Amino acid sequence: MLENQDFRPASVIGPLGEVLTLDGLPSPDHNRWTIRRKAEVVAAVNGGLLTIDEACDRYSLTVEEFVSWQRAVDRSGMPGLRVTRLQHYRDLYARRLSY
């Protein structure tokens, strides 16, 4: 990550290949989280557009919640962010680790 560097990009590539800027990120006052919104925030942090602390403050998240999104994207991509399939992807990852 670029947290400890002075350089901050003006834009990053989002989860669907689109260009994300600070203005293009999800609104802090939205009603519900979709997998796309979660993935956009994760991409913004991973690309250095926001720090983890800035993302958590902006979206009223805990660090643990944000890190769980990052872990889900790393393990299963955007489908891993679906709340309805969370247990399925946890089981799938656990099976992969056992091999």
C-alpha positions in Angstrom: 0.0 0.0 0.0 1.0 3.6 -0.4 0.0 4.8 3.0 3.4 5.9 4.1 4.3 7.7 0.9 3.6 11.3 0.0 2.4 10.5 -3.4 -1.3 10.0 -3.9 -2.8 9.1 -7.3 -5.6 11.2 -8.7 -7.4 8.1 -9.9 -7.2 4.3 -9.6 -8.7 1.4 -11.6 -11.9 0.1 -10.0 -13.1 -3.5 -9.7 -14.8 -3.4 -13.1 -12.0 -1.7 -14.9 -13.4 1.8 -14.7 -11.4 4.8 -13.5 -12.2 5.8 -9.9 -11.6 9.2 -8.4 -12.5 10.6 -5.0 -15.6 12.2 -6.5 -16.5 8.9 -8.2 -16.4 6.8 -4.9 -19.7 5.8 -3.3 -21.4 8.6 -1.3 -20.8 8.5 2.4 -24.5 8.8 3.1 -25.8 5.8 1.0 -28.5 3.5 2.4 -27.0 0.1 1.9 -23.8 -1.5 0.8 -23.7 -3.4 -2.5 -20.9 -5.6 -3.5 -19.8 -3.1 -6.1 -19.7 -0.2 -3.6 -17.6 -2.4 -1.2 -15.3 -3.4 -4.0 -14.8 0.2 -5.1 -13.8 1.3 -1.6 -11.4 -1.7 -1.4 -9.9 -0.8 -4.8 -9.5 2.9 -3.7 -7.6 1.9 -0.6 -5.5 -0.7 -2.4 -4.6 1.8 -5.1 -3.7 4.5 -2.6 -6.6 6.9 -3.3 -7.7 6.6 0.3 -6.0 5.3 3.4 -7.7 2.7 5.5 -8.3 5.3 8.3 -9.8 7.7 5.8 -12.1 5.1 4.3 -13.2 4.0 7.8 -13.9 7.6 8.8 -15.6 8.5 5.5 -17.9 5.5 5.6 -18.3 4.9 9.3 -16.7 1.5 9.2 -14.6 -0.3 11.7 -11.1 -1.4 10.6 -12.1 -5.0 11.2 -15.1 -4.6 8.8 -13.0 -3.0 6.1 -10.3 -5.7 6.5 -12.9 -8.4 6.1 -13.9 -6.8 2.8 -10.3 -6.8 1.7 -9.9 -10.4 2.7 -13.1 -11.4 0.9 -11.9 -9.7 -2.3 -8.5 -11.3 -2.1 -9.9 -14.7 -1.6 -13.0 -14.8 -3.8 -13.1 -11.6 -5.8 -16.3 -9.5 -5.9 -18.6 -12.5 -5.3 -16.9 -13.0 -1.9 -18.5 -9.7 -0.7 -22.0 -11.1 -1.0 -23.4 -11.3 2.5 -25.8 -14.1 1.5 -23.0 -16.3 0.3 -20.5 -15.4 3.1 -20.5 -18.8 4.7 -20.1 -20.6 1.4 -17.0 -18.6 0.6 -15.5 -19.1 4.1 -16.0 -22.9 3.7 -14.5 -22.9 0.2 -11.4 -21.0 1.5 -11.1 -23.4 4.5 -11.1 -26.4 2.1 -8.5 -24.8 -0.1 -6.2 -24.3 2.9 -6.5 -27.9 3.9 -5.1 -29.2 0.6 
